[in-house]
Structure formats: C-alpha cells, structure tokens
Amino acid sequence: MYLNIIIGMSSLPAAKDELRAAIASIIDEDDGMKLFSADFTLERYLIANKLDVSKSLSGIKETAKWRQSAIIPGFVCELCRMKPGSHCFISLGLDAGGSTLIYGCPARASEGGEVEATMAHCVNTLEKQWGEVTGPSPPQDWVWMVDFRGFGVSHALQARLGMSFASIFRSHFPERLKSIILLNPPILFKALVAAIGAVADARTLAKLKVVVAPDHELCEKLKSEFGVNDPEVLAWLNTAFSTPPTPGSLPPLPKHLEHLQV
C-alpha cells in the first residue's frame, strides 16, 4: 500500500500537466474554467479522483457549472438577516496552520432543517473567508468545530442535511476539508454518522476528530491539540461553551471577524 502511494504521488506532476492542458483547451469556451488552473486546485481534484485525469476534468466541469448558481458575490443570508440565529456556521479566522476555522452548533440554528438555505449559507461563508483572508499563504482548507451542546433527536434525524453536506463538499470542494472536530458528541450522533457514511469516503471519515472534555476545558484542548490560538477567538468560544445552546444566544463576535460573516 505504501509503495502504491509513492508511485501514485510520483505520477502527480504528469497528471497535473495533462489536466492543466485539458482545461486550457476549453477556457476560451468557458471562462468559468479559469478558476481551476491553480496548482493546488488541480492537485485536489486529481487526488480525490486517484489521478484519473478524465474524472478530474469532469468533476471540475461540474463544479464550474454548479458555482454559477451556488456561489453568489456579496452573498447575504436573508434568513439570518431577518432572524438572527437561523443558521450557525461562523467564521473564526484561521488556526495556527493557516486553515479556515468554522464554528457550528446544530442546537443554535433555528432553521437547520432548511437544507438549501443552510447549504447556501455554508458554502458562501467558506468562499468569503477563502477570498477575503489575504497574505503570503491564503487559506486553502478548513477545520469545522461542531459543538454538540443541546444536540437532540431532531438534529440526529436531519439526515438529508448531513448527506447534502457530504455530497457537496466531496463533489465541489474535494480535499478542502482538513478536519471536523466533534466537541462532546452524544450517542445520538451515531445515527448522523451512519447517514453521512453512506456518501462520504474513507478519507473524509478519517478526518473526524472527537474531543470529550468538560466545557471549561474545551478551549485548552482546542489550543493545545488543534492550533486554535487567537486569544479573542478562544475567549469567544469559552463564553459560547458556557452559554445555553439556543438560537441567537451566542455572544457578539470579535470585531476583526465581523466582516467574514454572511
């Protein structure tokens, strides 16, 4: 198995050149393809498709088409504007490794069952942070912290939402996910994992990281084990972990993160 990995990775440069040439040949016909010529993007699709250039090109074409309606410049979540707390998918800047950091809590989202609206909020939140956080090494992947305080049967039964997450991120954001940190998940979460496992691959499932600790110790674990090191973010999380898990109950965000929200 290790030898196969080495051989596969040694073939990546050639596969990348072939995929880049294939994209270049159709860019004039489809300007949306220009977005997919970066090395990192080519590598993501090739790794997700086991270096199959044809499948990678097909996936890129599908994503380019999907983005035309799914990614909206200047997107504002109307549900959250009219009713704060409708969704809970919050940008918290970057972790120590330069990955986009997201906080989510199902119990804090009053409209979590609205799959299309929830997905629109999530994908445009990520797109906004990847596009607006600048510097020598802009973020390429993301870490999702899922707070399970208040998680109940109604959340565990949202299988359609879980399957939609898995399908969209597998198809249109391949190899973007660094890890999902599950904060004190209950037994009920097993039902949701089973639903996600029906469409997620083994690589994605391996990125699930479980953290079990008293609420007052969670921030220390996030700092020492997962590189969450912004003092203002840690203070915000510490307050969130001690706040009842109901929609609209989160504390105000640090000022430097407000512009990353949708």
Residue, then its C-alpha position, 0 to 999 in steps of 0.5 A: m500500500y505504501l509503495n502504491i502511494i509513492i508511485g501514485m504521488s510520483s505520477l502527480p506532476a504528469a497528471k497535473d500537466e495533462l489536466r492543466a492542458a485539458i482545461a486550457s483547451i476549453i477556457d476560451e469556451d468557458d471562462g468559468m474554467k479559469l478558476f481551476s488552473a491553480d496548482f493546488t486546485l488541480e492537485r485536489y481534484l486529481i487526488a480525490n479522483k486517484l489521478d484519473v485525469s478524465k474524472s478530474l476534468s469532469g468533476i471540475k466541469e461540474t463544479a464550474k457549472w454548479r458555482q454559477s448558481a451556488i456561489i453568489p458575490g456579496f452573498v447575504c443570508e436573508l434568513c439570518r438577516m431577518k432572524p438572527g440565529s437561523h443558521c450557525f456556521i461562523s467564521l473564526g479566522l484561521d488556526a495556527g496552520g493557516s486553515t479556515l476555522i468554522y464554528g457550528c452548533p446544530a442546537r443554535a440554528s433555528e432553521g437547520g432543517e432548511v437544507e438549501a438555505t443552510m447549504a447556501h449559507c455554508v458554502n458562501t461563508l467558506e468562499k468569503q473567508w477563502g477570498e477575503v483572508t489575504g497574505p503570503s499563504p491564503p487559506q486553502d482548507w478548513v477545520w469545522m468545530v461542531d459543538f454538540r451542546g443541546f444536540g437532540v433527536s431532531h438534529a440526529l434525524q436531519a439526515r438529508l442535511g448531513m448527506s447534502f453536506a457530504s455530497i457537496f463538499r466531496s463533489h465541489f470542494p474535494e480535499r478542502l476539508k482538513s478536519i471536523i472536530l466533534l466537541n462532546p458528541p452524544i450517542l445520538f450522533k451515531a445515527l448522523v454518522a451512519a447517514i453521512g457514511a453512506v456518501a462520504d469516503a474513507r478519507t473524509l471519515a478519517k478526518l473526524k476528530v472527537v474531543v470529550a472534555p468538560d466545557h471549561e476545558l474545551c478551549e485548552k484542548l482546542k489550543s493545545e491539540f488543534g492550533v486554535n490560538d487567537p486569544e479573542v477567538l478562544a475567549w469567544l468560544n469559552t463564553a459560547f461553551s458556557t452559554p445555553p445552546t439556543p438560537g441567537s444566544l451566542p455572544p457578539l463576535p470579535k470585531h476583526l471577524e465581523h466582516l467574514q460573516v454572511 
